[in-house]
Amino acid sequence: MDLNVFEKLESKIDQLLEKNCALEEKCRELLQEKSALTDEKALIAAEVERILGKLAYLDRETP
């Protein structure tokens, strides 16, 4: 195999490895963001449940 072809292949492999690393980092960032949003969703759901509970109580108390 020609040395030039080998160098081109090696360069292409290096580029793909760099791109893969960048994509892995982006995936980690997105997973962290998803986790934060899931936590926020749970907090909001708990607050909605609390408010609905208060409304249900008020409905029972109102003649």
mmCIF file of the N, C-alpha and C atoms, coordinates in Angstrom:
data_MODEL
# 
_entry.id   MODEL 
# 
loop_
_atom_site.group_PDB 
_atom_site.id 
_atom_site.type_symbol 
_atom_site.label_atom_id 
_atom_site.label_alt_id 
_atom_site.label_comp_id 
_atom_site.label_asym_id 
_atom_site.label_entity_id 
_atom_site.label_seq_id 
_atom_site.pdbx_PDB_ins_code 
_atom_site.Cartn_x 
_atom_site.Cartn_y 
_atom_site.Cartn_z 
_atom_site.occupancy 
_atom_site.B_iso_or_equiv 
_atom_site.pdbx_formal_charge 
_atom_site.auth_seq_id 
_atom_site.auth_comp_id 
_atom_site.auth_asym_id 
_atom_site.auth_atom_id 
_atom_site.pdbx_PDB_model_num 
ATOM 1   N N  . MET A 1 1  ? 0.851   -1.182 0.000  1.00 0.00 ? 1  MET A N  1 
ATOM 2   C CA . MET A 1 1  ? 0.000   0.000  0.000  1.00 0.00 ? 1  MET A CA 1 
ATOM 3   C C  . MET A 1 1  ? 0.890   1.237  0.000  1.00 0.00 ? 1  MET A C  1 
ATOM 4   N N  . ASP A 1 2  ? 0.508   2.187  -0.788 1.00 0.00 ? 2  ASP A N  1 
ATOM 5   C CA . ASP A 1 2  ? 1.243   3.443  -0.919 1.00 0.00 ? 2  ASP A CA 1 
ATOM 6   C C  . ASP A 1 2  ? 1.222   4.185  0.424  1.00 0.00 ? 2  ASP A C  1 
ATOM 7   N N  . LEU A 1 3  ? 2.350   4.764  0.811  1.00 0.00 ? 3  LEU A N  1 
ATOM 8   C CA . LEU A 1 3  ? 2.466   5.488  2.078  1.00 0.00 ? 3  LEU A CA 1 
ATOM 9   C C  . LEU A 1 3  ? 1.496   6.667  2.119  1.00 0.00 ? 3  LEU A C  1 
ATOM 10  N N  . ASN A 1 4  ? 1.300   7.340  0.994  1.00 0.00 ? 4  ASN A N  1 
ATOM 11  C CA . ASN A 1 4  ? 0.386   8.474  0.920  1.00 0.00 ? 4  ASN A CA 1 
ATOM 12  C C  . ASN A 1 4  ? -1.050  8.043  1.231  1.00 0.00 ? 4  ASN A C  1 
ATOM 13  N N  . VAL A 1 5  ? -1.450  6.901  0.704  1.00 0.00 ? 5  VAL A N  1 
ATOM 14  C CA . VAL A 1 5  ? -2.792  6.382  0.963  1.00 0.00 ? 5  VAL A CA 1 
ATOM 15  C C  . VAL A 1 5  ? -2.941  6.068  2.453  1.00 0.00 ? 5  VAL A C  1 
ATOM 16  N N  . PHE A 1 6  ? -1.912  5.470  3.030  1.00 0.00 ? 6  PHE A N  1 
ATOM 17  C CA . PHE A 1 6  ? -1.925  5.147  4.452  1.00 0.00 ? 6  PHE A CA 1 
ATOM 18  C C  . PHE A 1 6  ? -2.066  6.416  5.292  1.00 0.00 ? 6  PHE A C  1 
ATOM 19  N N  . GLU A 1 7  ? -1.338  7.454  4.933  1.00 0.00 ? 7  GLU A N  1 
ATOM 20  C CA . GLU A 1 7  ? -1.409  8.722  5.669  1.00 0.00 ? 7  GLU A CA 1 
ATOM 21  C C  . GLU A 1 7  ? -2.794  9.357  5.552  1.00 0.00 ? 7  GLU A C  1 
ATOM 22  N N  . LYS A 1 8  ? -3.381  9.259  4.359  1.00 0.00 ? 8  LYS A N  1 
ATOM 23  C CA . LYS A 1 8  ? -4.730  9.794  4.173  1.00 0.00 ? 8  LYS A CA 1 
ATOM 24  C C  . LYS A 1 8  ? -5.744  9.028  5.022  1.00 0.00 ? 8  LYS A C  1 
ATOM 25  N N  . LEU A 1 9  ? -5.608  7.709  5.034  1.00 0.00 ? 9  LEU A N  1 
ATOM 26  C CA . LEU A 1 9  ? -6.507  6.899  5.851  1.00 0.00 ? 9  LEU A CA 1 
ATOM 27  C C  . LEU A 1 9  ? -6.335  7.208  7.336  1.00 0.00 ? 9  LEU A C  1 
ATOM 28  N N  . GLU A 1 10 ? -5.097  7.355  7.750  1.00 0.00 ? 10 GLU A N  1 
ATOM 29  C CA . GLU A 1 10 ? -4.813  7.681  9.144  1.00 0.00 ? 10 GLU A CA 1 
ATOM 30  C C  . GLU A 1 10 ? -5.408  9.045  9.508  1.00 0.00 ? 10 GLU A C  1 
ATOM 31  N N  . SER A 1 11 ? -5.286  9.994  8.607  1.00 0.00 ? 11 SER A N  1 
ATOM 32  C CA . SER A 1 11 ? -5.849  11.320 8.831  1.00 0.00 ? 11 SER A CA 1 
ATOM 33  C C  . SER A 1 11 ? -7.373  11.253 8.935  1.00 0.00 ? 11 SER A C  1 
ATOM 34  N N  . LYS A 1 12 ? -7.979  10.481 8.051  1.00 0.00 ? 12 LYS A N  1 
ATOM 35  C CA . LYS A 1 12 ? -9.438  10.336 8.066  1.00 0.00 ? 12 LYS A CA 1 
ATOM 36  C C  . LYS A 1 12 ? -9.891  9.670  9.364  1.00 0.00 ? 12 LYS A C  1 
ATOM 37  N N  . ILE A 1 13 ? -9.175  8.664  9.808  1.00 0.00 ? 13 ILE A N  1 
ATOM 38  C CA . ILE A 1 13 ? -9.498  7.989  11.069 1.00 0.00 ? 13 ILE A CA 1 
ATOM 39  C C  . ILE A 1 13 ? -9.393  8.967  12.226 1.00 0.00 ? 13 ILE A C  1 
ATOM 40  N N  . ASP A 1 14 ? -8.351  9.773  12.242 1.00 0.00 ? 14 ASP A N  1 
ATOM 41  C CA . ASP A 1 14 ? -8.183  10.776 13.298 1.00 0.00 ? 14 ASP A CA 1 
ATOM 42  C C  . ASP A 1 14 ? -9.348  11.769 13.301 1.00 0.00 ? 14 ASP A C  1 
ATOM 43  N N  . GLN A 1 15 ? -9.764  12.199 12.113 1.00 0.00 ? 15 GLN A N  1 
ATOM 44  C CA . GLN A 1 15 ? -10.897 13.124 12.011 1.00 0.00 ? 15 GLN A CA 1 
ATOM 45  C C  . GLN A 1 15 ? -12.173 12.490 12.561 1.00 0.00 ? 15 GLN A C  1 
ATOM 46  N N  . LEU A 1 16 ? -12.380 11.225 12.204 1.00 0.00 ? 16 LEU A N  1 
ATOM 47  C CA . LEU A 1 16 ? -13.577 10.525 12.672 1.00 0.00 ? 16 LEU A CA 1 
ATOM 48  C C  . LEU A 1 16 ? -13.546 10.324 14.183 1.00 0.00 ? 16 LEU A C  1 
ATOM 49  N N  . LEU A 1 17 ? -12.381 10.036 14.728 1.00 0.00 ? 17 LEU A N  1 
ATOM 50  C CA . LEU A 1 17 ? -12.253 9.887  16.180 1.00 0.00 ? 17 LEU A CA 1 
ATOM 51  C C  . LEU A 1 17 ? -12.541 11.205 16.897 1.00 0.00 ? 17 LEU A C  1 
ATOM 52  N N  . GLU A 1 18 ? -12.057 12.299 16.344 1.00 0.00 ? 18 GLU A N  1 
ATOM 53  C CA . GLU A 1 18 ? -12.330 13.616 16.925 1.00 0.00 ? 18 GLU A CA 1 
ATOM 54  C C  . GLU A 1 18 ? -13.825 13.935 16.866 1.00 0.00 ? 18 GLU A C  1 
ATOM 55  N N  . LYS A 1 19 ? -14.429 13.632 15.728 1.00 0.00 ? 19 LYS A N  1 
ATOM 56  C CA . LYS A 1 19 ? -15.863 13.875 15.582 1.00 0.00 ? 19 LYS A CA 1 
ATOM 57  C C  . LYS A 1 19 ? -16.646 13.011 16.565 1.00 0.00 ? 19 LYS A C  1 
ATOM 58  N N  . ASN A 1 20 ? -16.221 11.764 16.730 1.00 0.00 ? 20 ASN A N  1 
ATOM 59  C CA . ASN A 1 20 ? -16.874 10.862 17.672 1.00 0.00 ? 20 ASN A CA 1 
ATOM 60  C C  . ASN A 1 20 ? -16.773 11.402 19.098 1.00 0.00 ? 20 ASN A C  1 
ATOM 61  N N  . CYS A 1 21 ? -15.603 11.890 19.472 1.00 0.00 ? 21 CYS A N  1 
ATOM 62  C CA . CYS A 1 21 ? -15.422 12.466 20.812 1.00 0.00 ? 21 CYS A CA 1 
ATOM 63  C C  . CYS A 1 21 ? -16.338 13.671 21.015 1.00 0.00 ? 21 CYS A C  1 
ATOM 64  N N  . ALA A 1 22 ? -16.440 14.514 19.998 1.00 0.00 ? 22 ALA A N  1 
ATOM 65  C CA . ALA A 1 22 ? -17.309 15.691 20.089 1.00 0.00 ? 22 ALA A CA 1 
ATOM 66  C C  . ALA A 1 22 ? -18.775 15.267 20.234 1.00 0.00 ? 22 ALA A C  1 
ATOM 67  N N  . LEU A 1 23 ? -19.176 14.241 19.494 1.00 0.00 ? 23 LEU A N  1 
ATOM 68  C CA . LEU A 1 23 ? -20.552 13.753 19.590 1.00 0.00 ? 23 LEU A CA 1 
ATOM 69  C C  . LEU A 1 23 ? -20.827 13.127 20.954 1.00 0.00 ? 23 LEU A C  1 
ATOM 70  N N  . GLU A 1 24 ? -19.850 12.405 21.490 1.00 0.00 ? 24 GLU A N  1 
ATOM 71  C CA . GLU A 1 24 ? -20.010 11.822 22.823 1.00 0.00 ? 24 GLU A CA 1 
ATOM 72  C C  . GLU A 1 24 ? -20.175 12.924 23.871 1.00 0.00 ? 24 GLU A C  1 
ATOM 73  N N  . GLU A 1 25 ? -19.400 13.982 23.749 1.00 0.00 ? 25 GLU A N  1 
ATOM 74  C CA . GLU A 1 25 ? -19.503 15.102 24.686 1.00 0.00 ? 25 GLU A CA 1 
ATOM 75  C C  . GLU A 1 25 ? -20.875 15.762 24.569 1.00 0.00 ? 25 GLU A C  1 
ATOM 76  N N  . LYS A 1 26 ? -21.346 15.948 23.349 1.00 0.00 ? 26 LYS A N  1 
ATOM 77  C CA . LYS A 1 26 ? -22.673 16.541 23.138 1.00 0.00 ? 26 LYS A CA 1 
ATOM 78  C C  . LYS A 1 26 ? -23.755 15.646 23.744 1.00 0.00 ? 26 LYS A C  1 
ATOM 79  N N  . CYS A 1 27 ? -23.608 14.343 23.590 1.00 0.00 ? 27 CYS A N  1 
ATOM 80  C CA . CYS A 1 27 ? -24.568 13.406 24.187 1.00 0.00 ? 27 CYS A CA 1 
ATOM 81  C C  . CYS A 1 27 ? -24.575 13.523 25.705 1.00 0.00 ? 27 CYS A C  1 
ATOM 82  N N  . ARG A 1 28 ? -23.395 13.634 26.310 1.00 0.00 ? 28 ARG A N  1 
ATOM 83  C CA . ARG A 1 28 ? -23.312 13.800 27.762 1.00 0.00 ? 28 ARG A CA 1 
ATOM 84  C C  . ARG A 1 28 ? -24.019 15.084 28.200 1.00 0.00 ? 28 ARG A C  1 
ATOM 85  N N  . GLU A 1 29 ? -23.790 16.163 27.456 1.00 0.00 ? 29 GLU A N  1 
ATOM 86  C CA . GLU A 1 29 ? -24.440 17.438 27.773 1.00 0.00 ? 29 GLU A CA 1 
ATOM 87  C C  . GLU A 1 29 ? -25.960 17.316 27.664 1.00 0.00 ? 29 GLU A C  1 
ATOM 88  N N  . LEU A 1 30 ? -26.427 16.664 26.608 1.00 0.00 ? 30 LEU A N  1 
ATOM 89  C CA . LEU A 1 30 ? -27.868 16.507 26.415 1.00 0.00 ? 30 LEU A CA 1 
ATOM 90  C C  . LEU A 1 30 ? -28.484 15.625 27.500 1.00 0.00 ? 30 LEU A C  1 
ATOM 91  N N  . LEU A 1 31 ? -27.763 14.592 27.921 1.00 0.00 ? 31 LEU A N  1 
ATOM 92  C CA . LEU A 1 31 ? -28.265 13.738 28.997 1.00 0.00 ? 31 LEU A CA 1 
ATOM 93  C C  . LEU A 1 31 ? -28.355 14.500 30.313 1.00 0.00 ? 31 LEU A C  1 
ATOM 94  N N  . GLN A 1 32 ? -27.375 15.359 30.568 1.00 0.00 ? 32 GLN A N  1 
ATOM 95  C CA . GLN A 1 32 ? -27.420 16.185 31.771 1.00 0.00 ? 32 GLN A CA 1 
ATOM 96  C C  . GLN A 1 32 ? -28.603 17.152 31.710 1.00 0.00 ? 32 GLN A C  1 
ATOM 97  N N  . GLU A 1 33 ? -28.805 17.743 30.542 1.00 0.00 ? 33 GLU A N  1 
ATOM 98  C CA . GLU A 1 33 ? -29.930 18.666 30.362 1.00 0.00 ? 33 GLU A CA 1 
ATOM 99  C C  . GLU A 1 33 ? -31.257 17.932 30.544 1.00 0.00 ? 33 GLU A C  1 
ATOM 100 N N  . LYS A 1 34 ? -31.343 16.729 29.977 1.00 0.00 ? 34 LYS A N  1 
ATOM 101 C CA . LYS A 1 34 ? -32.561 15.925 30.123 1.00 0.00 ? 34 LYS A CA 1 
ATOM 102 C C  . LYS A 1 34 ? -32.816 15.618 31.595 1.00 0.00 ? 34 LYS A C  1 
ATOM 103 N N  . SER A 1 35 ? -31.772 15.270 32.314 1.00 0.00 ? 35 SER A N  1 
ATOM 104 C CA . SER A 1 35 ? -31.903 14.967 33.736 1.00 0.00 ? 35 SER A CA 1 
ATOM 105 C C  . SER A 1 35 ? -32.407 16.183 34.513 1.00 0.00 ? 35 SER A C  1 
ATOM 106 N N  . ALA A 1 36 ? -31.838 17.341 34.211 1.00 0.00 ? 36 ALA A N  1 
ATOM 107 C CA . ALA A 1 36 ? -32.263 18.575 34.883 1.00 0.00 ? 36 ALA A CA 1 
ATOM 108 C C  . ALA A 1 36 ? -33.725 18.883 34.568 1.00 0.00 ? 36 ALA A C  1 
ATOM 109 N N  . LEU A 1 37 ? -34.121 18.695 33.320 1.00 0.00 ? 37 LEU A N  1 
ATOM 110 C CA . LEU A 1 37 ? -35.510 18.951 32.935 1.00 0.00 ? 37 LEU A CA 1 
ATOM 111 C C  . LEU A 1 37 ? -36.465 17.951 33.586 1.00 0.00 ? 37 LEU A C  1 
ATOM 112 N N  . THR A 1 38 ? -36.026 16.713 33.717 1.00 0.00 ? 38 THR A N  1 
ATOM 113 C CA . THR A 1 38 ? -36.841 15.700 34.381 1.00 0.00 ? 38 THR A CA 1 
ATOM 114 C C  . THR A 1 38 ? -37.044 16.061 35.847 1.00 0.00 ? 38 THR A C  1 
ATOM 115 N N  . ASP A 1 39 ? -35.971 16.521 36.489 1.00 0.00 ? 39 ASP A N  1 
ATOM 116 C CA . ASP A 1 39 ? -36.076 16.963 37.884 1.00 0.00 ? 39 ASP A CA 1 
ATOM 117 C C  . ASP A 1 39 ? -37.035 18.143 38.009 1.00 0.00 ? 39 ASP A C  1 
ATOM 118 N N  . GLU A 1 40 ? -36.909 19.094 37.093 1.00 0.00 ? 40 GLU A N  1 
ATOM 119 C CA . GLU A 1 40 ? -37.787 20.268 37.112 1.00 0.00 ? 40 GLU A CA 1 
ATOM 120 C C  . GLU A 1 40 ? -39.242 19.858 36.881 1.00 0.00 ? 40 GLU A C  1 
ATOM 121 N N  . LYS A 1 41 ? -39.443 18.918 35.972 1.00 0.00 ? 41 LYS A N  1 
ATOM 122 C CA . LYS A 1 41 ? -40.793 18.421 35.697 1.00 0.00 ? 41 LYS A CA 1 
ATOM 123 C C  . LYS A 1 41 ? -41.397 17.800 36.954 1.00 0.00 ? 41 LYS A C  1 
ATOM 124 N N  . ALA A 1 42 ? -40.596 17.041 37.697 1.00 0.00 ? 42 ALA A N  1 
ATOM 125 C CA . ALA A 1 42 ? -41.086 16.418 38.927 1.00 0.00 ? 42 ALA A CA 1 
ATOM 126 C C  . ALA A 1 42 ? -41.479 17.478 39.953 1.00 0.00 ? 42 ALA A C  1 
ATOM 127 N N  . LEU A 1 43 ? -40.676 18.525 40.061 1.00 0.00 ? 43 LEU A N  1 
ATOM 128 C CA . LEU A 1 43 ? -41.001 19.608 40.995 1.00 0.00 ? 43 LEU A CA 1 
ATOM 129 C C  . LEU A 1 43 ? -42.299 20.309 40.602 1.00 0.00 ? 43 LEU A C  1 
ATOM 130 N N  . ILE A 1 44 ? -42.452 20.560 39.319 1.00 0.00 ? 44 ILE A N  1 
ATOM 131 C CA . ILE A 1 44 ? -43.669 21.223 38.828 1.00 0.00 ? 44 ILE A CA 1 
ATOM 132 C C  . ILE A 1 44 ? -44.885 20.325 39.054 1.00 0.00 ? 44 ILE A C  1 
ATOM 133 N N  . ALA A 1 45 ? -44.736 19.033 38.780 1.00 0.00 ? 45 ALA A N  1 
ATOM 134 C CA . ALA A 1 45 ? -45.848 18.106 38.986 1.00 0.00 ? 45 ALA A CA 1 
ATOM 135 C C  . ALA A 1 45 ? -46.249 18.064 40.460 1.00 0.00 ? 45 ALA A C  1 
ATOM 136 N N  . ALA A 1 46 ? -45.268 18.072 41.347 1.00 0.00 ? 46 ALA A N  1 
ATOM 137 C CA . ALA A 1 46 ? -45.561 18.071 42.783 1.00 0.00 ? 46 ALA A CA 1 
ATOM 138 C C  . ALA A 1 46 ? -46.296 19.346 43.182 1.00 0.00 ? 46 ALA A C  1 
ATOM 139 N N  . GLU A 1 47 ? -45.883 20.469 42.627 1.00 0.00 ? 47 GLU A N  1 
ATOM 140 C CA . GLU A 1 47 ? -46.544 21.744 42.932 1.00 0.00 ? 47 GLU A CA 1 
ATOM 141 C C  . GLU A 1 47 ? -47.973 21.753 42.400 1.00 0.00 ? 47 GLU A C  1 
ATOM 142 N N  . VAL A 1 48 ? -48.182 21.224 41.207 1.00 0.00 ? 48 VAL A N  1 
ATOM 143 C CA . VAL A 1 48 ? -49.533 21.145 40.639 1.00 0.00 ? 48 VAL A CA 1 
ATOM 144 C C  . VAL A 1 48 ? -50.411 20.259 41.522 1.00 0.00 ? 48 VAL A C  1 
ATOM 145 N N  . GLU A 1 49 ? -49.864 19.123 41.957 1.00 0.00 ? 49 GLU A N  1 
ATOM 146 C CA . GLU A 1 49 ? -50.622 18.231 42.846 1.00 0.00 ? 49 GLU A CA 1 
ATOM 147 C C  . GLU A 1 49 ? -50.983 18.934 44.153 1.00 0.00 ? 49 GLU A C  1 
ATOM 148 N N  . ARG A 1 50 ? -50.057 19.699 44.693 1.00 0.00 ? 50 ARG A N  1 
ATOM 149 C CA . ARG A 1 50 ? -50.309 20.438 45.930 1.00 0.00 ? 50 ARG A CA 1 
ATOM 150 C C  . ARG A 1 50 ? -51.448 21.442 45.724 1.00 0.00 ? 50 ARG A C  1 
ATOM 151 N N  . ILE A 1 51 ? -51.388 22.173 44.624 1.00 0.00 ? 51 ILE A N  1 
ATOM 152 C CA . ILE A 1 51 ? -52.425 23.166 44.316 1.00 0.00 ? 51 ILE A CA 1 
ATOM 153 C C  . ILE A 1 51 ? -53.773 22.483 44.093 1.00 0.00 ? 51 ILE A C  1 
ATOM 154 N N  . LEU A 1 52 ? -53.768 21.375 43.360 1.00 0.00 ? 52 LEU A N  1 
ATOM 155 C CA . LEU A 1 52 ? -55.024 20.649 43.132 1.00 0.00 ? 52 LEU A CA 1 
ATOM 156 C C  . LEU A 1 52 ? -55.602 20.125 44.440 1.00 0.00 ? 52 LEU A C  1 
ATOM 157 N N  . GLY A 1 53 ? -54.730 19.703 45.335 1.00 0.00 ? 53 GLY A N  1 
ATOM 158 C CA . GLY A 1 53 ? -55.186 19.257 46.649 1.00 0.00 ? 53 GLY A CA 1 
ATOM 159 C C  . GLY A 1 53 ? -55.847 20.379 47.418 1.00 0.00 ? 53 GLY A C  1 
ATOM 160 N N  . LYS A 1 54 ? -55.252 21.564 47.365 1.00 0.00 ? 54 LYS A N  1 
ATOM 161 C CA . LYS A 1 54 ? -55.854 22.724 48.035 1.00 0.00 ? 54 LYS A CA 1 
ATOM 162 C C  . LYS A 1 54 ? -57.203 23.071 47.415 1.00 0.00 ? 54 LYS A C  1 
ATOM 163 N N  . LEU A 1 55 ? -57.276 23.031 46.093 1.00 0.00 ? 55 LEU A N  1 
ATOM 164 C CA . LEU A 1 55 ? -58.540 23.331 45.418 1.00 0.00 ? 55 LEU A CA 1 
ATOM 165 C C  . LEU A 1 55 ? -59.612 22.309 45.787 1.00 0.00 ? 55 LEU A C  1 
ATOM 166 N N  . ALA A 1 56 ? -59.235 21.049 45.847 1.00 0.00 ? 56 ALA A N  1 
ATOM 167 C CA . ALA A 1 56 ? -60.196 20.007 46.222 1.00 0.00 ? 56 ALA A CA 1 
ATOM 168 C C  . ALA A 1 56 ? -60.688 20.239 47.647 1.00 0.00 ? 56 ALA A C  1 
ATOM 169 N N  . TYR A 1 57 ? -59.785 20.623 48.529 1.00 0.00 ? 57 TYR A N  1 
ATOM 170 C CA . TYR A 1 57 ? -60.165 20.917 49.917 1.00 0.00 ? 57 TYR A CA 1 
ATOM 171 C C  . TYR A 1 57 ? -61.136 22.096 49.966 1.00 0.00 ? 57 TYR A C  1 
ATOM 172 N N  . LEU A 1 58 ? -60.820 23.141 49.202 1.00 0.00 ? 58 LEU A N  1 
ATOM 173 C CA . LEU A 1 58 ? -61.698 24.318 49.172 1.00 0.00 ? 58 LEU A CA 1 
ATOM 174 C C  . LEU A 1 58 ? -63.071 23.975 48.602 1.00 0.00 ? 58 LEU A C  1 
ATOM 175 N N  . ASP A 1 59 ? -63.104 23.103 47.596 1.00 0.00 ? 59 ASP A N  1 
ATOM 176 C CA . ASP A 1 59 ? -64.387 22.687 47.023 1.00 0.00 ? 59 ASP A CA 1 
ATOM 177 C C  . ASP A 1 59 ? -65.233 21.952 48.057 1.00 0.00 ? 59 ASP A C  1 
ATOM 178 N N  . ARG A 1 60 ? -64.605 21.148 48.899 1.00 0.00 ? 60 ARG A N  1 
ATOM 179 C CA . ARG A 1 60 ? -65.343 20.414 49.937 1.00 0.00 ? 60 ARG A CA 1 
ATOM 180 C C  . ARG A 1 60 ? -65.846 21.364 51.022 1.00 0.00 ? 60 ARG A C  1 
ATOM 181 N N  . GLU A 1 61 ? -65.068 22.397 51.293 1.00 0.00 ? 61 GLU A N  1 
ATOM 182 C CA . GLU A 1 61 ? -65.416 23.343 52.354 1.00 0.00 ? 61 GLU A CA 1 
ATOM 183 C C  . GLU A 1 61 ? -66.468 24.361 51.907 1.00 0.00 ? 61 GLU A C  1 
ATOM 184 N N  . THR A 1 62 ? -66.571 24.589 50.612 1.00 0.00 ? 62 THR A N  1 
ATOM 185 C CA . THR A 1 62 ? -67.506 25.584 50.089 1.00 0.00 ? 62 THR A CA 1 
ATOM 186 C C  . THR A 1 62 ? -68.889 24.953 49.955 1.00 0.00 ? 62 THR A C  1 
ATOM 187 N N  . PRO A 1 63 ? -69.905 25.592 50.559 1.00 0.00 ? 63 PRO A N  1 
ATOM 188 C CA . PRO A 1 63 ? -71.275 25.033 50.463 1.00 0.00 ? 63 PRO A CA 1 
ATOM 189 C C  . PRO A 1 63 ? -71.860 25.180 49.074 1.00 0.00 ? 63 PRO A C  1 
# 
